[in-house]
């Protein structure tokens, strides 16, 4: 198997209560392609996952959100998990970090209910997005164009409803999105 993302640095923005299933799915997919995954968090040391019915596994934090810079990473993933998202909303560093990826046009994958953090960071104006139906009003209020598609790619921003489309399909599409910039760089070389 080729390691098409060897040397690519992927930031995962999460806090305690992150959706464990989503986080482990992206970890496996990125590791299989050789990407360097870095967990960025407001928490220190470890992030505790939520497995749907209770606390799950711990994940090592690689960098603190208050000092992390988007320029140091090639792509961004924001997994869901209401507890995690609520913690990320407590600091202005979340807006700064996500905003740097969006301003640079770097790939950003927003998983399921994490779409609400994009509304919080004021990064949805004019963007076409999709996700869980209960987030439609939040997204539209933030200036987004809502799509009924279960998975939506608007330039480098990918969003979707994981319940409707399936986690595996979302991760596969995310990997294609993340490989696009690498494919363009290889062609230019």
ABEGO torsion letter per residue (X at the ends): XBBAABGBBBBBBBBBGBBAAAAAAAAAAAAAAGBBBBBBBABBGBBBBBAGAEBBBBBBBABBAAABBAAABABBBBBBEAAAAAAAAABAAAAAAAAAAAAAGBBBBBBEAAAAAAAAAGAABGBBBBEBAAAAAAAAAAGBBBBABABBBBEABBBEBAAAAEAAAAAAAAAAAAAAAAAAAAAAX
